[in-house]
Each structure stands twice: as structure tokens, then as C-alpha cells.
Amino acid sequence: MTISIEEFARVQLETARVEEAARIPGADRLLRLTVDLGREKRQIVAGIAQHYEPDELVGRTIIVVTNLEPATIRGVQSNGMLLAASSEGRLALLTVDRDDFPPGATVR
């Protein structure tokens, strides 16, 4: 399936710094992240707990979809989605390779 450039342009991607990360009790695959987008902080639920420990994520600058409708996952509200690549059972977060890059920067 292909989409037009106009459809893709509707997706808002921004950098976000992970401030907190914790496991969600009773959910083997889920982590609750608090991220800083520069102008606001948000909570995101992500299915990455089998690949990352919470303390590995704090301080990292990740890429987030910021204009998704909120979703409730296992009773926890999620206000965005992080981006990750997966292959052959492995997963890698999409991150910014500069430590000094600010949260809230537009990804193009």
C-alpha cells in the first residue's frame, strides 16, 4: 500500500527526551514512559519491555508520533507512539545521535 505525500505530511514526528520509564504491573511487554517534548510532557505506553530495561531509556532522545489519538492500554493512557525498527525478533528504538539535540524538534 502506498500513501501520498499529503497523507504522510499529516504525521507529526518530533524528538522527545525520556524522563521516566517503568514496567506496567501485569504486562510483560509494556513500559510506561514519561517524555519531554519541550513544550509539554506526555505519557506513552510502548511494547518494548522485552527488549529494553527502564533504566536504559532514561535520558535518551527518541522519535515520537505526537498527533495520534490517545489510547488506553492495560488501563494506562498513552498519548503518542515511539518509533522502533524490528527484524528477526530484535527491536531498536529510533533515536537522535546527538546528546545536545533539544526535545520537540520536528523530524522531517
N, C-alpha and C positions, 0 to 999 in steps of 0.2 A: 504494500500500500504506500502510495506517495501522498504528500501534502504540499500545498502551495506555500510559497514564501510568506504570504499574508497570514496563513494559519500558523506557521512557525513563529512569526513575529509576535503573536499573541502570548506566547510562553515567556514569562518573566523569570530570567535566571540571574541570581545575584550571589555574591560571596557572603559567607556567614562564618563567624568565629564561634566554635563550640565552647560554651562556658561551663556546662554541666552535662554529665552523661550518667545514666543509671539503668540498671535492669528493671524490667517491669515484672513484678512478682507473678508467678504462674505462667509466664510466657517465655519459653526457651529461646525464641528467635528475636524478641523485641527489646530495643533500647529506647528510653525517653531522653531526648536531647534538648537542652536549652541553648538556643543560638542567638547571637547578637548580629543584627542586620544593620547596625549603625544608627538607624532612626528608631528601632524598636527591638525588643527581644521576643522570641517565639519559642513555642514548644513543638517539637517534631518527633513522631514515633517512627522508628525505622527498623526493618527486619534484618539487622546486621550483627546481632549478638553472638552468632556462631562464628563470626569472623573477626570481631574486634572486642576487646575488653573496654569498659567505660573509661578507664584512666588513660588509655591510648589516644582517646579522641579529644580530650580537653586541650584547648589551645590551638587546635588545628583549624585552618581556614578551608571550608568546604564550599561546594556549589549547591545551591538550593533553588527549587522551583517555588516562587513566592506567591503566585496568583492562583493556586488550586483552592477549591472549596475546602473548608475544614472537614475533617473526617474523625470519627471516634473509633479507635481501635482498642479492643480489650478494655473498654471503659475509659480510655485516656484520649483526650482531644489532641489531634495533630493538625498543625497549621503550616503545612508545606511538605516538601519532599526533597530529600537529598539525592544527589546523583551518584551512581556507582556503576562500575563495569563488572561483568561476571563472565567467567569462562571455565568450563570443566570443574565446576564445584568451588571455584575460588571467587573471591569478591575483592574489589579495590575501590575505595572512595575516590571520587574526582576532587582533587584539592588544588590549591594555588601554591605554586612553588616558591613564593616569596613570603617570608615571615612578616615583612613590613607592609603588606598589602591590606588596605582597610576593609572592614566589613561593609556590606551594602553596595559594593561596586557592581556595575552592570556587566554581565557576561554576554558577549556577542558571538 
